[in-house]
Amino acid sequence: MPPPIIPFYEEIQTDKGKVAVITIEQGGTKPYAVNLNGRHDIYIRTGSTNQLATREQIIRLAQESGLVHSETFPVSGSGFSDIDLALFIDYYKKYYEEELNPDNSEIIRDKLVQLDLMASKEHSGYICTIAGLLLFGKNPGRFLHQSGFRIIQYPGIDPELNSLSDEVLNGALAEVKNLDGDIIIPGLMNKVLNKLQEKISSELLAGDYLTRERVWDYPPEVLREVIVNAAIHRGYTKANRNKIEIFSDRMEITSFGSLPNTLTIEKIKTGQQYPRNPILVRIAKDYRFIDDRGLGIRRKVLPILRQLEYPEPLFENTEDYFKVTILKKRSHHLSSPQ
């Protein structure tokens, strides 16, 4: 199955003789298949064995390579009535400079289809896509159990059965602001940050001893960037809901789905990007949720943490998830329970 394998051959002289070395670089257009007996089968490496890939695994591999964008998948059971028209009409007016009549559902539906937020199916009529529900859905969690965030707070430095709190926040990503920039309809990111404010910030007396100021355990600008990335760039073929875990010495933000295609942690730090969900990325940029150039980690997260003298954040990428760990300043957790 194309593309063909192009190995690199070299010979190395050792004290025991000449050794032939054949190197085959990892490809960037997965999945690849084995052509055997007239069949093209795709295998997954599991431990020390190769297992025939399931349909779900094949879809996930194609998504990771950029051949398939799961955000455009139609969501069974959903329809036009599941779109929050107030959110979409506000977005369309601001970014396409066109006023839509809320009573003209046919025109609004056509606009949603043009933006891949809905899809037309021959036998099912018009169905919301994953992107449509995530961005403008009245209740995305009704259809997409992997949407939203689960926020868990623990009393110490390890996960425990008896957590201090365990909550799920869901809702559309889109928000509505008035002309002064004040939020009048909050989106999911606003809800998450407001909930985190309750848990990891406090009001303290300012230097003048007359006024109070809010002090966060972690920079809110950094949290917003990481949390938005977790929602926008995750793999929505994964059934797990994103997690924010709060410990006494750190926060862990886990986004399900590994880094797409050939992206690595080092490439992210240098500013490289490969959007898994281009529709979500485009509209998130319209809302200014993310940096226009996709350089949030390099230009915002890392510099702010260094400037404020926080430890370097930790990044972990596996086949199932991508995790960012933000550590407290040492002075904040010297007395943390061990």
ZADO-1210 file (C-alpha; in nm, 4 decimals, padded with zeros to 6 digits):
<atoms>
<atom x="00.0000" y="00.0000" z="00.0000" code="MET" pos="1"/>
<atom x="00.1535" y="00.3393" z="-00.0887" code="PRO" pos="2"/>
<atom x="00.3676" y="00.5184" z="00.0033" code="PRO" pos="3"/>
<atom x="00.6532" y="00.2717" z="-00.0560" code="PRO" pos="4"/>
<atom x="00.9112" y="00.2081" z="00.2143" code="ILE" pos="5"/>
<atom x="01.2393" y="00.3852" z="00.1415" code="ILE" pos="6"/>
<atom x="01.5031" y="00.2394" z="00.3736" code="PRO" pos="7"/>
<atom x="01.8450" y="00.3896" z="00.4429" code="PHE" pos="8"/>
<atom x="02.1253" y="00.1356" z="00.4236" code="TYR" pos="9"/>
<atom x="02.4685" y="00.1754" z="00.5769" code="GLU" pos="10"/>
<atom x="02.7547" y="-00.0467" z="00.6852" code="GLU" pos="11"/>
<atom x="02.9376" y="00.0046" z="01.0138" code="ILE" pos="12"/>
<atom x="03.2766" y="-00.1431" z="01.0856" code="GLN" pos="13"/>
<atom x="03.3085" y="-00.2943" z="01.4345" code="THR" pos="14"/>
<atom x="03.5897" y="-00.4843" z="01.6062" code="ASP" pos="15"/>
<atom x="03.3993" y="-00.8049" z="01.5242" code="LYS" pos="16"/>
<atom x="03.3470" y="-00.7226" z="01.1612" code="GLY" pos="17"/>
<atom x="03.1125" y="-00.5287" z="00.9388" code="LYS" pos="18"/>
<atom x="02.7500" y="-00.4754" z="01.0436" code="VAL" pos="19"/>
<atom x="02.4691" y="-00.3746" z="00.8041" code="ALA" pos="20"/>
<atom x="02.2208" y="-00.1212" z="00.9434" code="VAL" pos="21"/>
<atom x="01.8848" y="-00.0598" z="00.7758" code="ILE" pos="22"/>
<atom x="01.6919" y="00.2447" z="00.8988" code="THR" pos="23"/>
<atom x="01.3265" y="00.3107" z="00.8126" code="ILE" pos="24"/>
<atom x="01.1992" y="00.6519" z="00.9231" code="GLU" pos="25"/>
<atom x="00.8607" y="00.6797" z="01.0872" code="GLN" pos="26"/>
<atom x="00.6036" y="00.7981" z="00.8358" code="GLY" pos="27"/>
<atom x="00.3694" y="01.0933" z="00.8731" code="GLY" pos="28"/>
<atom x="00.0723" y="00.9626" z="00.6720" code="THR" pos="29"/>
<atom x="-00.0554" y="00.6848" z="00.8933" code="LYS" pos="30"/>
<atom x="-00.2210" y="00.4411" z="00.9022" code="PRO" pos="31"/>
<atom x="-00.0152" y="00.2000" z="00.6928" code="TYR" pos="32"/>
<atom x="-00.1384" y="-00.1429" z="00.5899" code="ALA" pos="33"/>
<atom x="00.0177" y="-00.4819" z="00.5283" code="VAL" pos="34"/>
<atom x="-00.0526" y="-00.6174" z="00.1790" code="ASN" pos="35"/>
<atom x="-00.0924" y="-00.9916" z="00.2235" code="LEU" pos="36"/>
<atom x="-00.2956" y="-01.2429" z="00.0197" code="ASN" pos="37"/>
<atom x="-00.4862" y="-00.9679" z="-00.1563" code="GLY" pos="38"/>
<atom x="-00.5857" y="-00.7940" z="00.1695" code="ARG" pos="39"/>
<atom x="-00.4706" y="-00.4659" z="00.3153" code="HIS" pos="40"/>
<atom x="-00.4756" y="-00.5132" z="00.6935" code="ASP" pos="41"/>
<atom x="-00.3819" y="-00.2540" z="00.9545" code="ILE" pos="42"/>
<atom x="-00.2186" y="-00.3692" z="01.2769" code="TYR" pos="43"/>
<atom x="-00.1696" y="-00.2109" z="01.6173" code="ILE" pos="44"/>
<atom x="00.1327" y="-00.2895" z="01.8348" code="ARG" pos="45"/>
<atom x="00.0124" y="-00.4099" z="02.1772" code="THR" pos="46"/>
<atom x="00.2966" y="-00.4987" z="02.4107" code="GLY" pos="47"/>
<atom x="00.5091" y="-00.7517" z="02.2251" code="SER" pos="48"/>
<atom x="00.2364" y="-00.8550" z="01.9804" code="THR" pos="49"/>
<atom x="00.0677" y="-00.7106" z="01.6716" code="ASN" pos="50"/>
<atom x="-00.3122" y="-00.7025" z="01.6823" code="GLN" pos="51"/>
<atom x="-00.5475" y="-00.6414" z="01.3910" code="LEU" pos="52"/>
<atom x="-00.6829" y="-00.2874" z="01.4323" code="ALA" pos="53"/>
<atom x="-01.0489" y="-00.2365" z="01.5109" code="THR" pos="54"/>
<atom x="-01.2643" y="00.0074" z="01.3160" code="ARG" pos="55"/>
<atom x="-01.2380" y="00.2638" z="01.5965" code="GLU" pos="56"/>
<atom x="-00.8591" y="00.2320" z="01.6067" code="GLN" pos="57"/>
<atom x="-00.8332" y="00.2798" z="01.2291" code="ILE" pos="58"/>
<atom x="-01.0430" y="00.5969" z="01.2492" code="ILE" pos="59"/>
<atom x="-00.8241" y="00.7227" z="01.5333" code="ARG" pos="60"/>
<atom x="-00.5047" y="00.6548" z="01.3379" code="LEU" pos="61"/>
<atom x="-00.6420" y="00.8374" z="01.0342" code="ALA" pos="62"/>
<atom x="-00.7366" y="01.1295" z="01.2551" code="GLN" pos="63"/>
<atom x="-00.3931" y="01.1459" z="01.4146" code="GLU" pos="64"/>
<atom x="-00.2348" y="01.1681" z="01.0684" code="SER" pos="65"/>
<atom x="-00.4699" y="01.4447" z="00.9539" code="GLY" pos="66"/>
<atom x="-00.6479" y="01.2307" z="00.6928" code="LEU" pos="67"/>
<atom x="-00.9743" y="01.2495" z="00.8866" code="VAL" pos="68"/>
<atom x="-01.1093" y="01.5306" z="01.1061" code="HIS" pos="69"/>
<atom x="-01.3493" y="01.3818" z="01.3571" code="SER" pos="70"/>
<atom x="-01.4927" y="01.7249" z="01.4391" code="GLU" pos="71"/>
<atom x="-01.6921" y="01.6997" z="01.1133" code="THR" pos="72"/>
<atom x="-01.8522" y="01.3666" z="01.2100" code="PHE" pos="73"/>
<atom x="-02.2331" y="01.3934" z="01.2385" code="PRO" pos="74"/>
<atom x="-02.3759" y="01.3233" z="01.5829" code="VAL" pos="75"/>
<atom x="-02.6682" y="01.0816" z="01.5704" code="SER" pos="76"/>
<atom x="-02.9886" y="01.2017" z="01.7318" code="GLY" pos="77"/>
<atom x="-02.8967" y="01.5709" z="01.7160" code="SER" pos="78"/>
<atom x="-03.0645" y="01.8336" z="01.5012" code="GLY" pos="79"/>
<atom x="-03.1196" y="02.2010" z="01.4359" code="PHE" pos="80"/>
<atom x="-03.3111" y="02.2434" z="01.7617" code="SER" pos="81"/>
<atom x="-02.9953" y="02.1505" z="01.9555" code="ASP" pos="82"/>
<atom x="-02.8100" y="02.4625" z="01.8327" code="ILE" pos="83"/>
<atom x="-02.8221" y="02.7718" z="02.0535" code="ASP" pos="84"/>
<atom x="-02.9315" y="03.0268" z="01.7949" code="LEU" pos="85"/>
<atom x="-02.8436" y="03.3253" z="02.0142" code="ALA" pos="86"/>
<atom x="-02.4801" y="03.2117" z="02.0262" code="LEU" pos="87"/>
<atom x="-02.4541" y="03.1387" z="01.6548" code="PHE" pos="88"/>
<atom x="-02.6355" y="03.4542" z="01.5395" code="ILE" pos="89"/>
<atom x="-02.4096" y="03.6683" z="01.7595" code="ASP" pos="90"/>
<atom x="-02.0985" y="03.4949" z="01.6210" code="TYR" pos="91"/>
<atom x="-02.2113" y="03.5298" z="01.2585" code="TYR" pos="92"/>
<atom x="-02.2907" y="03.8978" z="01.2995" code="LYS" pos="93"/>
<atom x="-01.9540" y="03.9789" z="01.4569" code="LYS" pos="94"/>
<atom x="-01.7285" y="03.7746" z="01.2311" code="TYR" pos="95"/>
<atom x="-01.9212" y="03.7662" z="00.9022" code="TYR" pos="96"/>
<atom x="-02.0902" y="04.1053" z="00.9463" code="GLU" pos="97"/>
<atom x="-02.4314" y="03.9720" z="00.8506" code="GLU" pos="98"/>
<atom x="-02.7471" y="03.9909" z="01.0581" code="GLU" pos="99"/>
<atom x="-02.9422" y="03.6648" z="01.0636" code="LEU" pos="100"/>
<atom x="-03.3146" y="03.6577" z="01.1336" code="ASN" pos="101"/>
<atom x="-03.3799" y="03.4073" z="01.4168" code="PRO" pos="102"/>
<atom x="-03.7167" y="03.3269" z="01.2586" code="ASP" pos="103"/>
<atom x="-03.5598" y="03.2200" z="00.9291" code="ASN" pos="104"/>
<atom x="-03.4391" y="02.8766" z="01.0333" code="SER" pos="105"/>
<atom x="-03.3700" y="02.7612" z="00.6769" code="GLU" pos="106"/>
<atom x="-03.1098" y="03.0319" z="00.6127" code="ILE" pos="107"/>
<atom x="-02.9454" y="02.9775" z="00.9522" code="ILE" pos="108"/>
<atom x="-02.9350" y="02.6038" z="00.8906" code="ARG" pos="109"/>
<atom x="-02.7695" y="02.6596" z="00.5513" code="ASP" pos="110"/>
<atom x="-02.5048" y="02.8807" z="00.7140" code="LYS" pos="111"/>
<atom x="-02.4346" y="02.6095" z="00.9706" code="LEU" pos="112"/>
<atom x="-02.3927" y="02.3529" z="00.6918" code="VAL" pos="113"/>
<atom x="-02.1591" y="02.5830" z="00.4987" code="GLN" pos="114"/>
<atom x="-01.9378" y="02.6121" z="00.8070" code="LEU" pos="115"/>
<atom x="-01.9436" y="02.2315" z="00.8663" code="ASP" pos="116"/>
<atom x="-02.1301" y="02.2837" z="01.1920" code="LEU" pos="117"/>
<atom x="-02.4186" y="02.0766" z="01.0566" code="MET" pos="118"/>
<atom x="-02.4333" y="01.8094" z="00.7883" code="ALA" pos="119"/>
<atom x="-02.7054" y="01.7005" z="00.5495" code="SER" pos="120"/>
<atom x="-02.7719" y="01.3261" z="00.5425" code="LYS" pos="121"/>
<atom x="-02.9921" y="01.1666" z="00.2773" code="GLU" pos="122"/>
<atom x="-03.2030" y="00.9588" z="00.5141" code="HIS" pos="123"/>
<atom x="-03.1536" y="01.1494" z="00.8400" code="SER" pos="124"/>
<atom x="-03.2069" y="01.5108" z="00.7398" code="GLY" pos="125"/>
<atom x="-02.9829" y="01.7721" z="00.8999" code="TYR" pos="126"/>
<atom x="-02.7561" y="01.6610" z="01.1842" code="ILE" pos="127"/>
<atom x="-02.5157" y="01.8573" z="01.4031" code="CYS" pos="128"/>
<atom x="-02.1464" y="01.7814" z="01.3690" code="THR" pos="129"/>
<atom x="-01.9199" y="01.7378" z="01.6689" code="ILE" pos="130"/>
<atom x="-01.7800" y="02.0888" z="01.6076" code="ALA" pos="131"/>
<atom x="-02.1277" y="02.2392" z="01.5848" code="GLY" pos="132"/>
<atom x="-02.2366" y="02.0959" z="01.9191" code="LEU" pos="133"/>
<atom x="-01.9101" y="02.1809" z="02.0946" code="LEU" pos="134"/>
<atom x="-01.9158" y="02.5410" z="01.9777" code="LEU" pos="135"/>
<atom x="-02.2852" y="02.6306" z="01.9717" code="PHE" pos="136"/>
<atom x="-02.4787" y="02.3413" z="02.1238" code="GLY" pos="137"/>
<atom x="-02.7444" y="02.4041" z="02.3865" code="LYS" pos="138"/>
<atom x="-02.6285" y="02.0989" z="02.5792" code="ASN" pos="139"/>
<atom x="-02.3226" y="01.9329" z="02.4186" code="PRO" pos="140"/>
<atom x="-02.2916" y="01.6812" z="02.7014" code="GLY" pos="141"/>
<atom x="-02.6273" y="01.5276" z="02.6116" code="ARG" pos="142"/>
<atom x="-02.4753" y="01.3820" z="02.2942" code="PHE" pos="143"/>
<atom x="-02.0995" y="01.4056" z="02.3539" code="LEU" pos="144"/>
<atom x="-02.0111" y="01.2515" z="02.6886" code="HIS" pos="145"/>
<atom x="-01.6437" y="01.3336" z="02.6260" code="GLN" pos="146"/>
<atom x="-01.7135" y="01.7088" z="02.6102" code="SER" pos="147"/>
<atom x="-01.6509" y="01.9506" z="02.8962" code="GLY" pos="148"/>
<atom x="-01.4150" y="01.9120" z="03.1904" code="PHE" pos="149"/>
<atom x="-01.4067" y="01.7085" z="03.5067" code="ARG" pos="150"/>
<atom x="-01.2448" y="01.9087" z="03.7887" code="ILE" pos="151"/>
<atom x="-01.1140" y="01.7109" z="04.0858" code="ILE" pos="152"/>
<atom x="-00.9448" y="01.8630" z="04.3900" code="GLN" pos="153"/>
<atom x="-00.7390" y="01.6477" z="04.6274" code="TYR" pos="154"/>
<atom x="-00.6187" y="01.7431" z="04.9765" code="PRO" pos="155"/>
<atom x="-00.2586" y="01.6249" z="04.9225" code="GLY" pos="156"/>
<atom x="-00.0100" y="01.5370" z="04.6534" code="ILE" pos="157"/>
<atom x="-00.1619" y="01.2035" z="04.5476" code="ASP" pos="158"/>
<atom x="-00.4996" y="01.1003" z="04.4040" code="PRO" pos="159"/>
<atom x="-00.7311" y="00.9851" z="04.6793" code="GLU" pos="160"/>
<atom x="-01.0755" y="00.8290" z="04.6930" code="LEU" pos="161"/>
<atom x="-01.1949" y="01.1012" z="04.9286" code="ASN" pos="162"/>
<atom x="-01.1379" y="01.4074" z="04.7125" code="SER" pos="163"/>
<atom x="-01.2277" y="01.7545" z="04.8354" code="LEU" pos="164"/>
<atom x="-01.4527" y="01.8009" z="04.5316" code="SER" pos="165"/>
<atom x="-01.5328" y="01.6295" z="04.2026" code="ASP" pos="166"/>
<atom x="-01.7417" y="01.8232" z="03.9514" code="GLU" pos="167"/>
<atom x="-01.8219" y="01.8169" z="03.5794" code="VAL" pos="168"/>
<atom x="-01.8625" y="02.1408" z="03.3836" code="LEU" pos="169"/>
<atom x="-02.0123" y="02.1407" z="03.0367" code="ASN" pos="170"/>
<atom x="-02.1594" y="02.3818" z="02.7847" code="GLY" pos="171"/>
<atom x="-02.0896" y="02.5479" z="02.4522" code="ALA" pos="172"/>
<atom x="-01.7481" y="02.6987" z="02.3910" code="LEU" pos="173"/>
<atom x="-01.8984" y="03.0128" z="02.2345" code="ALA" pos="174"/>
<atom x="-01.9687" y="03.3205" z="02.4457" code="GLU" pos="175"/>
<atom x="-02.1457" y="03.6526" z="02.3960" code="VAL" pos="176"/>
<atom x="-01.9997" y="03.9903" z="02.4908" code="LYS" pos="177"/>
<atom x="-02.1544" y="04.3358" z="02.4824" code="ASN" pos="178"/>
<atom x="-01.9971" y="04.6373" z="02.3109" code="LEU" pos="179"/>
<atom x="-01.7870" y="04.7094" z="02.6204" code="ASP" pos="180"/>
<atom x="-01.6394" y="04.3604" z="02.6136" code="GLY" pos="181"/>
<atom x="-01.8312" y="04.2384" z="02.9187" code="ASP" pos="182"/>
<atom x="-01.9482" y="03.8768" z="02.9027" code="ILE" pos="183"/>
<atom x="-02.3265" y="03.8499" z="02.9006" code="ILE" pos="184"/>
<atom x="-02.3528" y="03.4815" z="02.8029" code="ILE" pos="185"/>
<atom x="-02.0563" y="03.2858" z="02.9426" code="PRO" pos="186"/>
<atom x="-01.8990" y="03.0006" z="02.7506" code="GLY" pos="187"/>
<atom x="-01.7382" y="02.6849" z="02.8816" code="LEU" pos="188"/>
<atom x="-01.3986" y="02.8490" z="02.9353" code="MET" pos="189"/>
<atom x="-01.5541" y="03.1202" z="03.1527" code="ASN" pos="190"/>
<atom x="-01.7325" y="02.8576" z="03.3616" code="LYS" pos="191"/>
<atom x="-01.4151" y="02.6539" z="03.4099" code="VAL" pos="192"/>
<atom x="-01.2009" y="02.9533" z="03.5089" code="LEU" pos="193"/>
<atom x="-01.4683" y="03.0822" z="03.7469" code="ASN" pos="194"/>
<atom x="-01.4801" y="02.7412" z="03.9140" code="LYS" pos="195"/>
<atom x="-01.1001" y="02.7302" z="03.9399" code="LEU" pos="196"/>
<atom x="-01.1030" y="03.0781" z="04.0921" code="GLN" pos="197"/>
<atom x="-01.3069" y="02.9362" z="04.3803" code="GLU" pos="198"/>
<atom x="-01.0544" y="02.6603" z="04.4380" code="LYS" pos="199"/>
<atom x="-00.7077" y="02.8045" z="04.3755" code="ILE" pos="200"/>
<atom x="-00.7293" y="03.1756" z="04.4513" code="SER" pos="201"/>
<atom x="-00.8043" y="03.3976" z="04.7478" code="SER" pos="202"/>
<atom x="-00.8491" y="03.7651" z="04.8271" code="GLU" pos="203"/>
<atom x="-00.5681" y="03.9180" z="05.0315" code="LEU" pos="204"/>
<atom x="-00.5002" y="04.2667" z="05.1614" code="LEU" pos="205"/>
<atom x="-00.2996" y="04.4743" z="04.9161" code="ALA" pos="206"/>
<atom x="00.0153" y="04.6624" z="05.0083" code="GLY" pos="207"/>
<atom x="-00.1837" y="04.9672" z="05.1180" code="ASP" pos="208"/>
<atom x="-00.3739" y="04.7508" z="05.3721" code="TYR" pos="209"/>
<atom x="-00.6949" y="04.9189" z="05.2551" code="LEU" pos="210"/>
<atom x="-00.7918" y="04.7270" z="04.9449" code="THR" pos="211"/>
<atom x="-00.8063" y="04.3589" z="04.8655" code="ARG" pos="212"/>
<atom x="-00.6633" y="04.1852" z="04.5612" code="GLU" pos="213"/>
<atom x="-00.7117" y="03.8377" z="04.4236" code="ARG" pos="214"/>
<atom x="-00.4075" y="03.6126" z="04.4336" code="VAL" pos="215"/>
<atom x="-00.3958" y="03.2890" z="04.2336" code="TRP" pos="216"/>
<atom x="-00.1851" y="02.9840" z="04.3091" code="ASP" pos="217"/>
<atom x="-00.1137" y="02.9669" z="03.9357" code="TYR" pos="218"/>
<atom x="-00.1202" y="03.2446" z="03.6724" code="PRO" pos="219"/>
<atom x="-00.4756" y="03.2570" z="03.5293" code="PRO" pos="220"/>
<atom x="-00.3391" y="03.3554" z="03.1845" code="GLU" pos="221"/>
<atom x="-00.1411" y="03.0309" z="03.1758" code="VAL" pos="222"/>
<atom x="-00.4350" y="02.8227" z="03.2975" code="LEU" pos="223"/>
<atom x="-00.6626" y="02.9709" z="03.0331" code="ARG" pos="224"/>
<atom x="-00.4158" y="02.8946" z="02.7550" code="GLU" pos="225"/>
<atom x="-00.3630" y="02.5336" z="02.8631" code="VAL" pos="226"/>
<atom x="-00.7331" y="02.4669" z="02.9245" code="ILE" pos="227"/>
<atom x="-00.8399" y="02.6166" z="02.5915" code="VAL" pos="228"/>
<atom x="-00.5779" y="02.4046" z="02.4165" code="ASN" pos="229"/>
<atom x="-00.7104" y="02.0958" z="02.5944" code="ALA" pos="230"/>
<atom x="-01.0625" y="02.1614" z="02.4643" code="ALA" pos="231"/>
<atom x="-00.9703" y="02.2697" z="02.1111" code="ILE" pos="232"/>
<atom x="-00.6920" y="02.0276" z="02.0219" code="HIS" pos="233"/>
<atom x="-00.8079" y="01.7036" z="02.1869" code="ARG" pos="234"/>
<atom x="-00.9093" y="01.3897" z="01.9982" code="GLY" pos="235"/>
<atom x="-01.2883" y="01.3633" z="02.0077" code="TYR" pos="236"/>
<atom x="-01.2868" y="00.9972" z="01.9045" code="THR" pos="237"/>
<atom x="-01.1727" y="00.9288" z="02.2611" code="LYS" pos="238"/>
<atom x="-01.4626" y="00.8656" z="02.4987" code="ALA" pos="239"/>
<atom x="-01.2858" y="01.0126" z="02.8037" code="ASN" pos="240"/>
<atom x="-01.3687" y="01.3586" z="02.9352" code="ARG" pos="241"/>
<atom x="-01.0781" y="01.6023" z="02.9830" code="ASN" pos="242"/>
<atom x="-00.9600" y="01.6302" z="03.3444" code="LYS" pos="243"/>
<atom x="-00.8262" y="01.9095" z="03.5601" code="ILE" pos="244"/>
<atom x="-00.6761" y="01.7672" z="03.8791" code="GLU" pos="245"/>
<atom x="-00.5764" y="02.0006" z="04.1612" code="ILE" pos="246"/>
<atom x="-00.3196" y="01.8779" z="04.4131" code="PHE" pos="247"/>
<atom x="-00.1565" y="02.0636" z="04.6998" code="SER" pos="248"/>
<atom x="00.1635" y="02.1111" z="04.4984" code="ASP" pos="249"/>
<atom x="00.0528" y="02.1108" z="04.1337" code="ARG" pos="250"/>
<atom x="-00.2243" y="02.1109" z="03.8737" code="MET" pos="251"/>
<atom x="-00.2561" y="01.8495" z="03.6009" code="GLU" pos="252"/>
<atom x="-00.4582" y="01.9191" z="03.2852" code="ILE" pos="253"/>
<atom x="-00.5176" y="01.6032" z="03.0828" code="THR" pos="254"/>
<atom x="-00.6448" y="01.6242" z="02.7261" code="SER" pos="255"/>
<atom x="-00.7422" y="01.2921" z="02.5699" code="PHE" pos="256"/>
<atom x="-00.5844" y="01.1942" z="02.2411" code="GLY" pos="257"/>
<atom x="-00.2113" y="01.1956" z="02.1729" code="SER" pos="258"/>
<atom x="-00.0368" y="01.4710" z="01.9796" code="LEU" pos="259"/>
<atom x="-00.1397" y="01.4488" z="01.6123" code="PRO" pos="260"/>
<atom x="00.0795" y="01.3362" z="01.3233" code="ASN" pos="261"/>
<atom x="00.4504" y="01.4116" z="01.3760" code="THR" pos="262"/>
<atom x="00.4073" y="01.6691" z="01.6524" code="LEU" pos="263"/>
<atom x="00.6270" y="01.6191" z="01.9575" code="THR" pos="264"/>
<atom x="00.6614" y="01.8000" z="02.2890" code="ILE" pos="265"/>
<atom x="00.9800" y="01.9674" z="02.1685" code="GLU" pos="266"/>
<atom x="00.8098" y="02.0887" z="01.8504" code="LYS" pos="267"/>
<atom x="00.5261" y="02.2404" z="02.0546" code="ILE" pos="268"/>
<atom x="00.7758" y="02.4290" z="02.2687" code="LYS" pos="269"/>
<atom x="00.9341" y="02.5773" z="01.9559" code="THR" pos="270"/>
<atom x="00.5970" y="02.6889" z="01.8212" code="GLY" pos="271"/>
<atom x="00.5175" y="02.4237" z="01.5624" code="GLN" pos="272"/>
<atom x="00.1550" y="02.3283" z="01.5202" code="GLN" pos="273"/>
<atom x="-00.0597" y="02.0747" z="01.3398" code="TYR" pos="274"/>
<atom x="-00.4279" y="02.1380" z="01.4095" code="PRO" pos="275"/>
<atom x="-00.6256" y="01.8194" z="01.4630" code="ARG" pos="276"/>
<atom x="-00.9529" y="02.0142" z="01.4591" code="ASN" pos="277"/>
<atom x="-00.9210" y="02.3009" z="01.2054" code="PRO" pos="278"/>
<atom x="-01.2829" y="02.4168" z="01.2445" code="ILE" pos="279"/>
<atom x="-01.2515" y="02.4473" z="01.6223" code="LEU" pos="280"/>
<atom x="-00.9164" y="02.6208" z="01.5787" code="VAL" pos="281"/>
<atom x="-01.0506" y="02.8706" z="01.3255" code="ARG" pos="282"/>
<atom x="-01.3514" y="02.9719" z="01.5345" code="ILE" pos="283"/>
<atom x="-01.1462" y="02.9749" z="01.8567" code="ALA" pos="284"/>
<atom x="-00.9158" y="03.2263" z="01.6853" code="LYS" pos="285"/>
<atom x="-01.2202" y="03.4364" z="01.5907" code="ASP" pos="286"/>
<atom x="-01.3123" y="03.4473" z="01.9582" code="TYR" pos="287"/>
<atom x="-00.9460" y="03.5117" z="02.0460" code="ARG" pos="288"/>
<atom x="-00.9438" y="03.2074" z="02.2692" code="PHE" pos="289"/>
<atom x="-00.6102" y="03.1097" z="02.1174" code="ILE" pos="290"/>
<atom x="-00.3151" y="03.2918" z="01.9651" code="ASP" pos="291"/>
<atom x="-00.3562" y="03.3745" z="01.5947" code="ASP" pos="292"/>
<atom x="-00.0215" y="03.2134" z="01.5237" code="ARG" pos="293"/>
<atom x="-00.0713" y="02.9101" z="01.7460" code="GLY" pos="294"/>
<atom x="00.2261" y="03.0047" z="01.9625" code="LEU" pos="295"/>
<atom x="00.0524" y="03.0035" z="02.3001" code="GLY" pos="296"/>
<atom x="00.2896" y="02.7575" z="02.4665" code="ILE" pos="297"/>
<atom x="00.6033" y="02.9283" z="02.3378" code="ARG" pos="298"/>
<atom x="00.4927" y="03.2928" z="02.3644" code="ARG" pos="299"/>
<atom x="00.2660" y="03.2803" z="02.6694" code="LYS" pos="300"/>
<atom x="00.2810" y="02.9705" z="02.8913" code="VAL" pos="301"/>
<atom x="00.6587" y="02.9235" z="02.9182" code="LEU" pos="302"/>
<atom x="00.7582" y="03.2955" z="02.9400" code="PRO" pos="303"/>
<atom x="00.4941" y="03.3853" z="03.2001" code="ILE" pos="304"/>
<atom x="00.5879" y="03.0946" z="03.4264" code="LEU" pos="305"/>
<atom x="00.9573" y="03.1830" z="03.4002" code="ARG" pos="306"/>
<atom x="00.8947" y="03.5513" z="03.4598" code="GLN" pos="307"/>
<atom x="00.6933" y="03.4747" z="03.7738" code="LEU" pos="308"/>
<atom x="00.9587" y="03.2245" z="03.8884" code="GLU" pos="309"/>
<atom x="00.7464" y="02.9121" z="03.8664" code="TYR" pos="310"/>
<atom x="00.9139" y="02.5769" z="03.7940" code="PRO" pos="311"/>
<atom x="00.9178" y="02.4622" z="03.4327" code="GLU" pos="312"/>
<atom x="00.5884" y="02.2908" z="03.3426" code="PRO" pos="313"/>
<atom x="00.5932" y="01.9195" z="03.2678" code="LEU" pos="314"/>
<atom x="00.4554" y="01.7748" z="02.9440" code="PHE" pos="315"/>
<atom x="00.3607" y="01.4111" z="02.8944" code="GLU" pos="316"/>
<atom x="00.2437" y="01.2581" z="02.5673" code="ASN" pos="317"/>
<atom x="00.1137" y="00.9007" z="02.5428" code="THR" pos="318"/>
<atom x="-00.0967" y="00.7081" z="02.2928" code="GLU" pos="319"/>
<atom x="-00.4073" y="00.7988" z="02.4940" code="ASP" pos="320"/>
<atom x="-00.3570" y="01.1495" z="02.6277" code="TYR" pos="321"/>
<atom x="-00.1502" y="01.4660" z="02.6469" code="PHE" pos="322"/>
<atom x="-00.0923" y="01.6067" z="02.9961" code="LYS" pos="323"/>
<atom x="00.0413" y="01.9406" z="03.1171" code="VAL" pos="324"/>
<atom x="00.1522" y="01.9686" z="03.4805" code="THR" pos="325"/>
<atom x="00.1932" y="02.3150" z="03.6311" code="ILE" pos="326"/>
<atom x="00.3881" y="02.3186" z="03.9566" code="LEU" pos="327"/>
<atom x="00.3356" y="02.5604" z="04.2417" code="LYS" pos="328"/>
<atom x="00.6105" y="02.7930" z="04.3434" code="LYS" pos="329"/>
<atom x="00.8221" y="02.6167" z="04.6043" code="ARG" pos="330"/>
<atom x="00.7251" y="02.8672" z="04.8745" code="SER" pos="331"/>
<atom x="00.3588" y="02.7733" z="04.8115" code="HIS" pos="332"/>
<atom x="00.3932" y="02.4080" z="04.8986" code="HIS" pos="333"/>
<atom x="00.6719" y="02.3696" z="05.1502" code="LEU" pos="334"/>
<atom x="00.4160" y="02.2571" z="05.4076" code="SER" pos="335"/>
<atom x="00.2234" y="02.0262" z="05.1745" code="SER" pos="336"/>
<atom x="00.1439" y="01.6883" z="05.3257" code="PRO" pos="337"/>
<atom x="00.3750" y="01.4105" z="05.2174" code="GLN" pos="338"/>
</atoms>
